Amino acid sequence: MGARLKGLAMCLALALSACASGTSQQGGEHPLAGQIYRVADGTPVSEAELVADAAGADFVLIGERHDNPEHHRVQARLVAALEAQSRGPRAVAFEMIPAWRQLEIVEYLDADGEPAGLGEAIAWDTNGWPEWAWYQPIAEA
């Protein structure tokens, strides 16, 4: 496995494991809340270690439970930390935004649109996902 692909695989494992933190749907604290584990070896890592490993990857895939606001907060911190370390252009893709909305996004951003209004610009509230306010900090980052 090439070094870059290996780095991607490591960051993917780390990033996805980071989203294990949070509260349960029943509202109680989950025993893994706030914990990040390296999937490859089960080793606990800090958020700073996660960011350091992810910063060296070409691609970082981040997942969450869509109904868990803590997962969205972790994602926003990770995206912001990676952006702060950026040595070139970065992009963030949202699986929930269909490709056919791309022109609306480009037009909105070209008009100096703010992330707070992006949800309205693409009619986020009509797609059945949790409220835009949960995703807005990720877009801002």
N, CA, C and O atoms as CSV, one atom per row, in Angstrom:
chain,resi,resn,atom,element,x,y,z
A,1,MET,N,N,0.859,-1.169,0.000
A,1,MET,CA,C,0.000,0.000,0.000
A,1,MET,C,C,0.902,1.229,0.000
A,1,MET,O,O,1.823,1.320,0.812
A,2,GLY,N,N,0.643,2.192,-0.919
A,2,GLY,CA,C,1.446,3.398,-1.000
A,2,GLY,C,C,1.334,4.223,0.260
A,2,GLY,O,O,0.363,4.113,1.009
A,3,ALA,N,N,2.351,5.062,0.490
A,3,ALA,CA,C,2.382,5.873,1.718
A,3,ALA,C,C,1.165,6.780,1.818
A,3,ALA,O,O,0.581,6.915,2.893
A,4,ARG,N,N,0.774,7.404,0.705
A,4,ARG,CA,C,-0.381,8.314,0.755
A,4,ARG,C,C,-1.672,7.551,1.027
A,4,ARG,O,O,-2.508,7.991,1.816
A,5,LEU,N,N,-1.830,6.402,0.368
A,5,LEU,CA,C,-3.030,5.607,0.598
A,5,LEU,C,C,-3.053,5.087,2.020
A,5,LEU,O,O,-4.108,5.033,2.651
A,6,LYS,N,N,-1.894,4.705,2.523
A,6,LYS,CA,C,-1.808,4.232,3.908
A,6,LYS,C,C,-2.200,5.367,4.866
A,6,LYS,O,O,-2.923,5.145,5.837
A,7,GLY,N,N,-1.712,6.585,4.581
A,7,GLY,CA,C,-2.076,7.744,5.400
A,7,GLY,C,C,-3.564,8.010,5.365
A,7,GLY,O,O,-4.164,8.359,6.382
A,8,LEU,N,N,-4.165,7.845,4.191
A,8,LEU,CA,C,-5.609,8.026,4.074
A,8,LEU,C,C,-6.339,6.989,4.915
A,8,LEU,O,O,-7.278,7.314,5.640
A,9,ALA,N,N,-5.905,5.752,4.813
A,9,ALA,CA,C,-6.562,4.695,5.570
A,9,ALA,C,C,-6.459,4.954,7.071
A,9,ALA,O,O,-7.430,4.749,7.799
A,10,MET,N,N,-5.305,5.399,7.539
A,10,MET,CA,C,-5.112,5.686,8.958
A,10,MET,C,C,-6.034,6.820,9.389
A,10,MET,O,O,-6.698,6.731,10.421
A,11,CYS,N,N,-6.071,7.884,8.596
A,11,CYS,CA,C,-6.907,9.023,8.972
A,11,CYS,C,C,-8.382,8.667,8.905
A,11,CYS,O,O,-9.173,9.134,9.724
A,12,LEU,N,N,-8.756,7.845,7.938
A,12,LEU,CA,C,-10.133,7.420,7.861
A,12,LEU,C,C,-10.513,6.666,9.126
A,12,LEU,O,O,-11.565,6.912,9.716
A,13,ALA,N,N,-9.656,5.755,9.534
A,13,ALA,CA,C,-9.939,4.987,10.742
A,13,ALA,C,C,-10.020,5.902,11.956
A,13,ALA,O,O,-10.901,5.743,12.801
A,14,LEU,N,N,-9.111,6.849,12.040
A,14,LEU,CA,C,-9.119,7.767,13.173
A,14,LEU,C,C,-10.338,8.675,13.148
A,14,LEU,O,O,-11.008,8.849,14.166
A,15,ALA,N,N,-10.624,9.249,11.998
A,15,ALA,CA,C,-11.730,10.196,11.915
A,15,ALA,C,C,-13.061,9.524,12.220
A,15,ALA,O,O,-13.892,10.082,12.937
A,16,LEU,N,N,-13.261,8.348,11.687
A,16,LEU,CA,C,-14.520,7.670,11.955
A,16,LEU,C,C,-14.630,7.262,13.414
A,16,LEU,O,O,-15.718,7.275,13.989
A,17,SER,N,N,-13.509,6.902,14.008
A,17,SER,CA,C,-13.566,6.528,15.418
A,17,SER,C,C,-13.845,7.741,16.295
A,17,SER,O,O,-14.435,7.604,17.367
A,18,ALA,N,N,-13.437,8.911,15.862
A,18,ALA,CA,C,-13.680,10.124,16.641
A,18,ALA,C,C,-15.167,10.373,16.806
A,18,ALA,O,O,-15.597,10.962,17.798
A,19,CYS,N,N,-15.935,9.936,15.861
A,19,CYS,CA,C,-17.370,10.179,15.917
A,19,CYS,C,C,-18.083,9.201,16.827
A,19,CYS,O,O,-19.312,9.209,16.897
A,20,ALA,N,N,-17.345,8.366,17.518
A,20,ALA,CA,C,-17.975,7.486,18.502
A,20,ALA,C,C,-18.297,8.246,19.780
A,20,ALA,O,O,-18.979,7.730,20.665
A,21,SER,N,N,-17.799,9.478,19.869
A,21,SER,CA,C,-18.065,10.241,21.081
A,21,SER,C,C,-19.458,10.847,21.030
A,21,SER,O,O,-20.004,11.071,19.950
A,22,GLY,N,N,-20.018,11.106,22.172
A,22,GLY,CA,C,-21.312,11.760,22.231
A,22,GLY,C,C,-22.271,11.074,23.181
A,22,GLY,O,O,-21.914,10.136,23.894
A,23,THR,N,N,-23.478,11.561,23.172
A,23,THR,CA,C,-24.488,11.003,24.059
A,23,THR,C,C,-25.358,10.028,23.288
A,23,THR,O,O,-25.422,10.064,22.059
A,24,SER,N,N,-26.019,9.167,24.020
A,24,SER,CA,C,-26.910,8.209,23.377
A,24,SER,C,C,-28.200,8.903,22.978
A,24,SER,O,O,-28.498,9.996,23.459
A,25,GLN,N,N,-28.964,8.269,22.101
A,25,GLN,CA,C,-30.235,8.840,21.681
A,25,GLN,C,C,-31.201,8.953,22.852
A,25,GLN,O,O,-32.103,9.790,22.827
A,26,GLN,N,N,-31.029,8.138,23.863
A,26,GLN,CA,C,-31.907,8.203,25.025
A,26,GLN,C,C,-31.546,9.379,25.933
A,26,GLN,O,O,-32.221,9.615,26.935
A,27,GLY,N,N,-30.497,10.112,25.593
A,27,GLY,CA,C,-30.128,11.288,26.351
A,27,GLY,C,C,-29.109,11.021,27.447
A,27,GLY,O,O,-28.588,11.968,28.036
A,28,GLY,N,N,-28.810,9.758,27.740
A,28,GLY,CA,C,-27.820,9.440,28.758
A,28,GLY,C,C,-26.413,9.509,28.205
A,28,GLY,O,O,-26.207,9.417,26.995
A,29,GLU,N,N,-25.468,9.668,29.070
A,29,GLU,CA,C,-24.073,9.737,28.659
A,29,GLU,C,C,-23.591,8.340,28.271
A,29,GLU,O,O,-23.774,7.383,29.023
A,30,HIS,N,N,-22.993,8.232,27.129
A,30,HIS,CA,C,-22.456,6.965,26.639
A,30,HIS,C,C,-21.066,6.764,27.239
A,30,HIS,O,O,-20.329,7.738,27.391
A,31,PRO,N,N,-20.682,5.531,27.585
A,31,PRO,CA,C,-19.365,5.298,28.184
A,31,PRO,C,C,-18.201,5.724,27.289
A,31,PRO,O,O,-17.108,5.988,27.790
A,32,LEU,N,N,-18.413,5.795,25.992
A,32,LEU,CA,C,-17.348,6.202,25.073
A,32,LEU,C,C,-17.383,7.696,24.754
A,32,LEU,O,O,-16.581,8.173,23.952
A,33,ALA,N,N,-18.296,8.433,25.366
A,33,ALA,CA,C,-18.414,9.864,25.077
A,33,ALA,C,C,-17.081,10.562,25.306
A,33,ALA,O,O,-16.450,10.419,26.353
A,34,GLY,N,N,-16.674,11.320,24.293
A,34,GLY,CA,C,-15.435,12.084,24.386
A,34,GLY,C,C,-14.178,11.276,24.119
A,34,GLY,O,O,-13.075,11.820,24.171
A,35,GLN,N,N,-14.318,10.002,23.837
A,35,GLN,CA,C,-13.160,9.143,23.598
A,35,GLN,C,C,-12.904,8.998,22.100
A,35,GLN,O,O,-13.843,8.946,21.306
A,36,ILE,N,N,-11.633,8.932,21.722
A,36,ILE,CA,C,-11.237,8.683,20.339
A,36,ILE,C,C,-10.293,7.491,20.367
A,36,ILE,O,O,-9.325,7.466,21.126
A,37,TYR,N,N,-10.588,6.506,19.531
A,37,TYR,CA,C,-9.745,5.314,19.460
A,37,TYR,C,C,-9.246,5.121,18.038
A,37,TYR,O,O,-9.997,5.283,17.076
A,38,ARG,N,N,-7.993,4.779,17.919
A,38,ARG,CA,C,-7.429,4.422,16.622
A,38,ARG,C,C,-7.956,3.025,16.300
A,38,ARG,O,O,-7.660,2.063,17.008
A,39,VAL,N,N,-8.724,2.926,15.250
A,39,VAL,CA,C,-9.378,1.675,14.899
A,39,VAL,C,C,-8.355,0.585,14.585
A,39,VAL,O,O,-8.575,-0.579,14.918
A,40,ALA,N,N,-7.256,0.941,13.958
A,40,ALA,CA,C,-6.254,-0.052,13.545
A,40,ALA,C,C,-5.716,-0.873,14.710
A,40,ALA,O,O,-5.457,-2.067,14.561
A,41,ASP,N,N,-5.546,-0.235,15.881
A,41,ASP,CA,C,-4.948,-0.974,16.998
A,41,ASP,C,C,-5.687,-0.793,18.324
A,41,ASP,O,O,-5.248,-1.315,19.349
A,42,GLY,N,N,-6.800,-0.063,18.316
A,42,GLY,CA,C,-7.593,0.111,19.533
A,42,GLY,C,C,-6.975,1.046,20.553
A,42,GLY,O,O,-7.422,1.098,21.698
A,43,THR,N,N,-5.956,1.783,20.150
A,43,THR,CA,C,-5.267,2.697,21.052
A,43,THR,C,C,-6.044,4.002,21.199
A,43,THR,O,O,-6.460,4.583,20.196
A,44,PRO,N,N,-6.247,4.474,22.429
A,44,PRO,CA,C,-6.875,5.790,22.585
A,44,PRO,C,C,-5.918,6.886,22.131
A,44,PRO,O,O,-4.714,6.816,22.381
A,45,VAL,N,N,-6.467,7.902,21.460
A,45,VAL,CA,C,-5.665,9.036,21.003
A,45,VAL,C,C,-6.374,10.322,21.389
A,45,VAL,O,O,-7.583,10.333,21.621
A,46,SER,N,N,-5.621,11.390,21.454
A,46,SER,CA,C,-6.209,12.696,21.737
A,46,SER,C,C,-6.744,13.305,20.443
A,46,SER,O,O,-6.418,12.852,19.346
A,47,GLU,N,N,-7.560,14.325,20.589
A,47,GLU,CA,C,-8.052,15.023,19.408
A,47,GLU,C,C,-6.882,15.656,18.653
A,47,GLU,O,O,-6.903,15.720,17.424
A,48,ALA,N,N,-5.865,16.122,19.377
A,48,ALA,CA,C,-4.679,16.705,18.731
A,48,ALA,C,C,-3.940,15.654,17.892
A,48,ALA,O,O,-3.455,15.961,16.803
A,49,GLU,N,N,-3.856,14.421,18.395
A,49,GLU,CA,C,-3.219,13.349,17.624
A,49,GLU,C,C,-4.036,13.025,16.374
A,49,GLU,O,O,-3.478,12.778,15.305
A,50,LEU,N,N,-5.342,13.027,16.515
A,50,LEU,CA,C,-6.216,12.802,15.376
A,50,LEU,C,C,-5.965,13.856,14.307
A,50,LEU,O,O,-5.810,13.527,13.131
A,51,VAL,N,N,-5.924,15.117,14.710
A,51,VAL,CA,C,-5.700,16.212,13.770
A,51,VAL,C,C,-4.332,16.080,13.113
A,51,VAL,O,O,-4.209,16.261,11.902
A,52,ALA,N,N,-3.305,15.767,13.897
A,52,ALA,CA,C,-1.954,15.636,13.345
A,52,ALA,C,C,-1.900,14.528,12.297
A,52,ALA,O,O,-1.289,14.707,11.243
A,53,ASP,N,N,-2.522,13.400,12.568
A,53,ASP,CA,C,-2.532,12.305,11.601
A,53,ASP,C,C,-3.352,12.672,10.366
A,53,ASP,O,O,-2.946,12.381,9.241
A,54,ALA,N,N,-4.491,13.303,10.571
A,54,ALA,CA,C,-5.359,13.660,9.454
A,54,ALA,C,C,-4.721,14.736,8.572
A,54,ALA,O,O,-4.948,14.752,7.362
A,55,ALA,N,N,-3.935,15.627,9.158
A,55,ALA,CA,C,-3.321,16.717,8.400
A,55,ALA,C,C,-2.390,16.206,7.307
A,55,ALA,O,O,-2.180,16.895,6.309
A,56,GLY,N,N,-1.837,15.026,7.475
A,56,GLY,CA,C,-0.930,14.481,6.476
A,56,GLY,C,C,-1.613,13.689,5.378
A,56,GLY,O,O,-0.943,13.203,4.467
A,57,ALA,N,N,-2.920,13.550,5.440
A,57,ALA,CA,C,-3.639,12.741,4.456
A,57,ALA,C,C,-4.136,13.594,3.295
A,57,ALA,O,O,-4.400,14.786,3.447
A,58,ASP,N,N,-4.257,12.961,2.138
A,58,ASP,CA,C,-4.835,13.637,0.978
A,58,ASP,C,C,-6.343,13.792,1.128
A,58,ASP,O,O,-6.915,14.793,0.697
A,59,PHE,N,N,-6.977,12.814,1.731
A,59,PHE,CA,C,-8.426,12.816,1.917
A,59,PHE,C,C,-8.738,12.366,3.338
A,59,PHE,O,O,-8.121,11.435,3.855
A,60,VAL,N,N,-9.691,13.029,3.957
A,60,VAL,CA,C,-10.169,12.634,5.281
A,60,VAL,C,C,-11.682,12.504,5.174
A,60,VAL,O,O,-12.372,13.452,4.799
A,61,LEU,N,N,-12.178,11.345,5.501
A,61,LEU,CA,C,-13.612,11.107,5.488
A,61,LEU,C,C,-14.106,11.122,6.927
A,61,LEU,O,O,-13.560,10.430,7.787
A,62,ILE,N,N,-15.138,11.915,7.184
A,62,ILE,CA,C,-15.662,12.053,8.532
A,62,ILE,C,C,-17.126,11.634,8.518
A,62,ILE,O,O,-17.899,12.086,7.673
A,63,GLY,N,N,-17.494,10.791,9.431
A,63,GLY,CA,C,-18.879,10.357,9.526
A,63,GLY,C,C,-19.460,10.735,10.876
A,63,GLY,O,O,-18.733,11.100,11.800
A,64,GLU,N,N,-20.770,10.643,10.978
A,64,GLU,CA,C,-21.446,10.943,12.239
A,64,GLU,C,C,-22.795,10.264,12.262
A,64,GLU,O,O,-23.297,9.790,11.243
A,65,ARG,N,N,-23.367,10.229,13.443
A,65,ARG,CA,C,-24.792,9.901,13.537
A,65,ARG,C,C,-25.498,11.220,13.310
A,65,ARG,O,O,-25.304,12.174,14.064
A,66,HIS,N,N,-26.301,11.277,12.295
A,66,HIS,CA,C,-26.909,12.543,11.901
A,66,HIS,C,C,-27.722,13.192,13.013
A,66,HIS,O,O,-27.888,14.412,13.025
A,67,ASP,N,N,-28.229,12.396,13.942
A,67,ASP,CA,C,-29.084,12.956,14.991
A,67,ASP,C,C,-28.321,13.254,16.280
A,67,ASP,O,O,-28.938,13.486,17.319
A,68,ASN,N,N,-26.991,13.251,16.228
A,68,ASN,CA,C,-26.199,13.492,17.429
A,68,ASN,C,C,-25.438,14.816,17.279
A,68,ASN,O,O,-24.446,14.875,16.553
A,69,PRO,N,N,-25.891,15.873,17.956
A,69,PRO,CA,C,-25.243,17.182,17.805
A,69,PRO,C,C,-23.774,17.187,18.227
A,69,PRO,O,O,-22.991,17.969,17.688
A,70,GLU,N,N,-23.382,16.339,19.174
A,70,GLU,CA,C,-21.974,16.298,19.590
A,70,GLU,C,C,-21.079,15.846,18.438
A,70,GLU,O,O,-19.958,16.336,18.300
A,71,HIS,N,N,-21.553,14.935,17.625
A,71,HIS,CA,C,-20.769,14.494,16.473
A,71,HIS,C,C,-20.510,15.659,15.523
A,71,HIS,O,O,-19.425,15.766,14.951
A,72,HIS,N,N,-21.498,16.525,15.354
A,72,HIS,CA,C,-21.348,17.687,14.477
A,72,HIS,C,C,-20.333,18.674,15.060
A,72,HIS,O,O,-19.567,19.291,14.320
A,73,ARG,N,N,-20.330,18.819,16.374
A,73,ARG,CA,C,-19.348,19.707,17.016
A,73,ARG,C,C,-17.935,19.166,16.827
A,73,ARG,O,O,-17.008,19.934,16.565
A,74,VAL,N,N,-17.762,17.854,16.957
A,74,VAL,CA,C,-16.444,17.239,16.737
A,74,VAL,C,C,-16.013,17.462,15.293
A,74,VAL,O,O,-14.858,17.798,15.034
A,75,GLN,N,N,-16.927,17.278,14.359
A,75,GLN,CA,C,-16.597,17.490,12.949
A,75,GLN,C,C,-16.150,18.933,12.699
A,75,GLN,O,O,-15.159,19.165,12.007
A,76,ALA,N,N,-16.870,19.890,13.253
A,76,ALA,CA,C,-16.513,21.297,13.044
A,76,ALA,C,C,-15.127,21.594,13.607
A,76,ALA,O,O,-14.348,22.312,12.980
A,77,ARG,N,N,-14.812,21.054,14.777
A,77,ARG,CA,C,-13.468,21.272,15.360
A,77,ARG,C,C,-12.399,20.643,14.477
A,77,ARG,O,O,-11.344,21.240,14.262
A,78,LEU,N,N,-12.659,19.450,13.967
A,78,LEU,CA,C,-11.686,18.774,13.115
A,78,LEU,C,C,-11.466,19.547,11.814
A,78,LEU,O,O,-10.323,19.747,11.402
A,79,VAL,N,N,-12.535,19.976,11.174
A,79,VAL,CA,C,-12.409,20.742,9.928
A,79,VAL,C,C,-11.670,22.053,10.189
A,79,VAL,O,O,-10.801,22.435,9.406
A,80,ALA,N,N,-12.002,22.747,11.276
A,80,ALA,CA,C,-11.322,24.009,11.600
A,80,ALA,C,C,-9.839,23.785,11.861
A,80,ALA,O,O,-9.006,24.564,11.397
A,81,ALA,N,N,-9.502,22.742,12.588
A,81,ALA,CA,C,-8.098,22.453,12.885
A,81,ALA,C,C,-7.332,22.104,11.617
A,81,ALA,O,O,-6.186,22.522,11.454
A,82,LEU,N,N,-7.942,21.350,10.725
A,82,LEU,CA,C,-7.282,21.004,9.471
A,82,LEU,C,C,-7.122,22.224,8.580
A,82,LEU,O,O,-6.099,22.381,7.913
A,83,GLU,N,N,-8.123,23.084,8.566
A,83,GLU,CA,C,-8.030,24.312,7.773
A,83,GLU,C,C,-6.907,25.202,8.297
A,83,GLU,O,O,-6.198,25.826,7.508
A,84,ALA,N,N,-6.739,25.268,9.601
A,84,ALA,CA,C,-5.682,26.090,10.197
A,84,ALA,C,C,-4.297,25.587,9.795
A,84,ALA,O,O,-3.347,26.367,9.733
A,85,GLN,N,N,-4.180,24.298,9.526
A,85,GLN,CA,C,-2.894,23.709,9.143
A,85,GLN,C,C,-2.732,23.592,7.629
A,85,GLN,O,O,-1.729,23.059,7.154
A,86,SER,N,N,-3.692,24.077,6.883
A,86,SER,CA,C,-3.733,23.882,5.444
A,86,SER,C,C,-2.520,24.497,4.753
A,86,SER,O,O,-2.115,25.624,5.039
A,87,ARG,N,N,-1.964,23.728,3.848
A,87,ARG,CA,C,-0.859,24.203,3.019
A,87,ARG,C,C,-1.322,24.377,1.577
A,87,ARG,O,O,-0.498,24.508,0.672
A,88,GLY,N,N,-2.586,24.380,1.366
A,88,GLY,CA,C,-3.136,24.524,0.025
A,88,GLY,C,C,-4.637,24.459,0.076
A,88,GLY,O,O,-5.232,24.405,1.152
A,89,PRO,N,N,-5.246,24.463,-1.081
A,89,PRO,CA,C,-6.713,24.449,-1.096
A,89,PRO,C,C,-7.284,23.170,-0.490
A,89,PRO,O,O,-6.758,22.075,-0.692
A,90,ARG,N,N,-8.353,23.336,0.243
A,90,ARG,CA,C,-9.080,22.209,0.831
A,90,ARG,C,C,-10.538,22.352,0.419
A,90,ARG,O,O,-11.001,23.446,0.097
A,91,ALA,N,N,-11.232,21.265,0.433
A,91,ALA,CA,C,-12.655,21.270,0.112
A,91,ALA,C,C,-13.382,20.398,1.118
A,91,ALA,O,O,-12.830,19.426,1.633
A,92,VAL,N,N,-14.618,20.756,1.388
A,92,VAL,CA,C,-15.472,19.950,2.245
A,92,VAL,C,C,-16.717,19.633,1.435
A,92,VAL,O,O,-17.348,20.523,0.864
A,93,ALA,N,N,-17.057,18.367,1.393
A,93,ALA,CA,C,-18.262,17.932,0.686
A,93,ALA,C,C,-19.264,17.434,1.721
A,93,ALA,O,O,-18.897,16.761,2.684
A,94,PHE,N,N,-20.510,17.766,1.512
A,94,PHE,CA,C,-21.593,17.301,2.375
A,94,PHE,C,C,-22.397,16.281,1.588
A,94,PHE,O,O,-22.961,16.604,0.543
A,95,GLU,N,N,-22.452,15.056,2.081
A,95,GLU,CA,C,-23.207,14.016,1.385
A,95,GLU,C,C,-24.668,14.387,1.212
A,95,GLU,O,O,-25.321,13.899,0.289
A,96,MET,N,N,-25.191,15.238,2.078
A,96,MET,CA,C,-26.608,15.555,2.083
A,96,MET,C,C,-26.990,16.573,1.012
A,96,MET,O,O,-28.175,16.765,0.740
A,97,ILE,N,N,-26.007,17.222,0.404
A,97,ILE,CA,C,-26.299,18.228,-0.613
A,97,ILE,C,C,-26.168,17.565,-1.983
A,97,ILE,O,O,-25.071,17.169,-2.378
A,98,PRO,N,N,-27.273,17.444,-2.701
A,98,PRO,CA,C,-27.213,16.781,-4.003
A,98,PRO,C,C,-26.372,17.567,-5.008
A,98,PRO,O,O,-26.304,18.795,-4.945
A,99,ALA,N,N,-25.745,16.863,-5.919
A,99,ALA,CA,C,-24.869,17.483,-6.921
A,99,ALA,C,C,-25.613,18.533,-7.740
A,99,ALA,O,O,-25.010,19.516,-8.170
A,100,TRP,N,N,-26.898,18.344,-7.962
A,100,TRP,CA,C,-27.625,19.299,-8.793
A,100,TRP,C,C,-27.792,20.652,-8.111
A,100,TRP,O,O,-28.224,21.612,-8.750
A,101,ARG,N,N,-27.459,20.748,-6.830
A,101,ARG,CA,C,-27.511,22.031,-6.109
A,101,ARG,C,C,-26.188,22.803,-6.233
A,101,ARG,O,O,-26.076,23.908,-5.703
A,102,GLN,N,N,-25.192,22.242,-6.920
A,102,GLN,CA,C,-23.873,22.858,-7.014
A,102,GLN,C,C,-23.938,24.292,-7.537
A,102,GLN,O,O,-23.297,25.180,-6.975
A,103,LEU,N,N,-24.697,24.528,-8.595
A,103,LEU,CA,C,-24.780,25.875,-9.156
A,103,LEU,C,C,-25.329,26.867,-8.127
A,103,LEU,O,O,-24.856,28.001,-8.045
A,104,GLU,N,N,-26.317,26.447,-7.348
A,104,GLU,CA,C,-26.865,27.324,-6.310
A,104,GLU,C,C,-25.801,27.667,-5.268
A,104,GLU,O,O,-25.719,28.806,-4.810
A,105,ILE,N,N,-24.992,26.684,-4.900
A,105,ILE,CA,C,-23.926,26.916,-3.916
A,105,ILE,C,C,-22.902,27.901,-4.469
A,105,ILE,O,O,-22.509,28.846,-3.786
A,106,VAL,N,N,-22.474,27.676,-5.710
A,106,VAL,CA,C,-21.472,28.554,-6.334
A,106,VAL,C,C,-22.014,29.975,-6.428
A,106,VAL,O,O,-21.317,30.927,-6.076
A,107,GLU,N,N,-23.234,30.124,-6.892
A,107,GLU,CA,C,-23.830,31.469,-7.002
A,107,GLU,C,C,-23.932,32.141,-5.642
A,107,GLU,O,O,-23.649,33.331,-5.510
A,108,TYR,N,N,-24.337,31.380,-4.633
A,108,TYR,CA,C,-24.464,31.928,-3.290
A,108,TYR,C,C,-23.107,32.385,-2.759
A,108,TYR,O,O,-22.986,33.492,-2.235
A,109,LEU,N,N,-22.093,31.542,-2.891
A,109,LEU,CA,C,-20.761,31.890,-2.396
A,109,LEU,C,C,-20.132,33.027,-3.201
A,109,LEU,O,O,-19.435,33.869,-2.634
A,110,ASP,N,N,-20.370,33.064,-4.515
A,110,ASP,CA,C,-19.852,34.155,-5.345
A,110,ASP,C,C,-20.453,35.493,-4.952
A,110,ASP,O,O,-19.830,36.537,-5.145
A,111,ALA,N,N,-21.662,35.466,-4.400
A,111,ALA,CA,C,-22.320,36.691,-3.945
A,111,ALA,C,C,-21.918,37.016,-2.505
A,111,ALA,O,O,-22.616,37.756,-1.812
A,112,ASP,N,N,-20.783,36.454,-2.058
A,112,ASP,CA,C,-20.272,36.648,-0.703
A,112,ASP,C,C,-21.262,36.187,0.356
A,112,ASP,O,O,-21.394,36.812,1.408
A,113,GLY,N,N,-21.948,35.104,0.077
A,113,GLY,CA,C,-22.885,34.533,1.034
A,113,GLY,C,C,-22.162,33.971,2.249
A,113,GLY,O,O,-21.059,33.434,2.144
A,114,GLU,N,N,-22.797,34.103,3.385
A,114,GLU,CA,C,-22.259,33.597,4.645
A,114,GLU,C,C,-22.755,32.177,4.900
A,114,GLU,O,O,-23.846,31.820,4.456
A,115,PRO,N,N,-21.967,31.355,5.615
A,115,PRO,CA,C,-22.409,29.981,5.915
A,115,PRO,C,C,-23.773,29.906,6.604
A,115,PRO,O,O,-24.513,28.943,6.403
A,116,ALA,N,N,-24.107,30.902,7.404
A,116,ALA,CA,C,-25.397,30.885,8.100
A,116,ALA,C,C,-26.559,30.847,7.118
A,116,ALA,O,O,-27.591,30.240,7.408
A,117,GLY,N,N,-26.411,31.479,5.972
A,117,GLY,CA,C,-27.485,31.534,4.996
A,117,GLY,C,C,-27.430,30.447,3.940
A,117,GLY,O,O,-28.340,30.333,3.120
A,118,LEU,N,N,-26.367,29.641,3.951
A,118,LEU,CA,C,-26.224,28.599,2.936
A,118,LEU,C,C,-27.365,27.591,3.001
A,118,LEU,O,O,-27.869,27.156,1.965
A,119,GLY,N,N,-27.768,27.223,4.194
A,119,GLY,CA,C,-28.861,26.276,4.335
A,119,GLY,C,C,-30.125,26.757,3.635
A,119,GLY,O,O,-30.789,25.991,2.937
A,120,GLU,N,N,-30.450,28.019,3.826
A,120,GLU,CA,C,-31.636,28.581,3.181
A,120,GLU,C,C,-31.439,28.651,1.667
A,120,GLU,O,O,-32.374,28.396,0.908
A,121,ALA,N,N,-30.231,28.996,1.227
A,121,ALA,CA,C,-29.957,29.133,-0.198
A,121,ALA,C,C,-30.150,27.824,-0.959
A,121,ALA,O,O,-30.492,27.837,-2.142
A,122,ILE,N,N,-29.936,26.707,-0.292
A,122,ILE,CA,C,-30.089,25.410,-0.959
A,122,ILE,C,C,-31.325,24.652,-0.466
A,122,ILE,O,O,-31.461,23.453,-0.705
A,123,ALA,N,N,-32.222,25.360,0.221
A,123,ALA,CA,C,-33.476,24.774,0.726
A,123,ALA,C,C,-33.213,23.548,1.594
A,123,ALA,O,O,-33.864,22.514,1.447
A,124,TRP,N,N,-32.240,23.685,2.507
A,124,TRP,CA,C,-31.859,22.585,3.397
A,124,TRP,C,C,-33.058,22.013,4.147
A,124,TRP,O,O,-33.175,20.799,4.314
A,125,ASP,N,N,-33.941,22.894,4.595
A,125,ASP,CA,C,-35.059,22.450,5.430
A,125,ASP,C,C,-36.064,21.562,4.693
A,125,ASP,O,O,-36.981,21.031,5.319
A,126,THR,N,N,-35.913,21.393,3.389
A,126,THR,CA,C,-36.832,20.538,2.631
A,126,THR,C,C,-36.268,19.136,2.394
A,126,THR,O,O,-36.922,18.308,1.760
A,127,ASN,N,N,-35.055,18.861,2.899
A,127,ASN,CA,C,-34.413,17.586,2.563
A,127,ASN,C,C,-34.520,16.509,3.637
A,127,ASN,O,O,-34.099,15.375,3.410
A,128,GLY,N,N,-35.077,16.839,4.804
A,128,GLY,CA,C,-35.277,15.824,5.833
A,128,GLY,C,C,-34.100,15.580,6.764
A,128,GLY,O,O,-34.176,14.712,7.633
A,129,TRP,N,N,-33.025,16.319,6.602
A,129,TRP,CA,C,-31.867,16.178,7.495
A,129,TRP,C,C,-32.076,17.030,8.738
A,129,TRP,O,O,-32.948,17.899,8.756
A,130,PRO,N,N,-31.275,16.785,9.784
A,130,PRO,CA,C,-31.376,17.663,10.962
A,130,PRO,C,C,-31.153,19.125,10.560
A,130,PRO,O,O,-30.620,19.416,9.489
A,131,GLU,N,N,-31.566,20.014,11.426
A,131,GLU,CA,C,-31.525,21.444,11.124
A,131,GLU,C,C,-30.137,21.916,10.690
A,131,GLU,O,O,-29.116,21.384,11.125
A,132,TRP,N,N,-30.128,22.936,9.816
A,132,TRP,CA,C,-28.888,23.484,9.271
A,132,TRP,C,C,-27.962,23.978,10.382
A,132,TRP,O,O,-26.742,23.917,10.229
A,133,ALA,N,N,-28.505,24.457,11.478
A,133,ALA,CA,C,-27.683,24.988,12.572
A,133,ALA,C,C,-26.657,23.958,13.049
A,133,ALA,O,O,-25.597,24.348,13.538
A,134,TRP,N,N,-26.934,22.665,12.925
A,134,TRP,CA,C,-25.977,21.627,13.332
A,134,TRP,C,C,-24.820,21.532,12.347
A,134,TRP,O,O,-23.700,21.197,12.732
A,135,TYR,N,N,-25.085,21.825,11.080
A,135,TYR,CA,C,-24.062,21.700,10.020
A,135,TYR,C,C,-23.358,23.023,9.753
A,135,TYR,O,O,-22.249,23.036,9.219
A,136,GLN,N,N,-23.976,24.114,10.110
A,136,GLN,CA,C,-23.423,25.443,9.846
A,136,GLN,C,C,-21.993,25.613,10.383
A,136,GLN,O,O,-21.149,26.143,9.661
A,137,PRO,N,N,-21.681,25.181,11.632
A,137,PRO,CA,C,-20.306,25.347,12.117
A,137,PRO,C,C,-19.269,24.593,11.261
A,137,PRO,O,O,-18.117,25.018,11.167
A,138,ILE,N,N,-19.671,23.501,10.653
A,138,ILE,CA,C,-18.765,22.776,9.765
A,138,ILE,C,C,-18.527,23.611,8.515
A,138,ILE,O,O,-17.389,23.738,8.062
A,139,ALA,N,N,-19.597,24.185,7.951
A,139,ALA,CA,C,-19.461,25.055,6.772
A,139,ALA,C,C,-18.631,26.287,7.109
A,139,ALA,O,O,-17.825,26.725,6.288
A,140,GLU,N,N,-18.808,26.845,8.284
A,140,GLU,CA,C,-18.025,28.008,8.693
A,140,GLU,C,C,-16.549,27.680,8.813
A,140,GLU,O,O,-15.693,28.490,8.459
A,141,ALA,N,N,-16.257,26.502,9.309
A,141,ALA,CA,C,-14.854,26.086,9.462
A,141,ALA,C,C,-14.195,25.929,8.101
A,141,ALA,O,O,-13.015,25.584,8.023
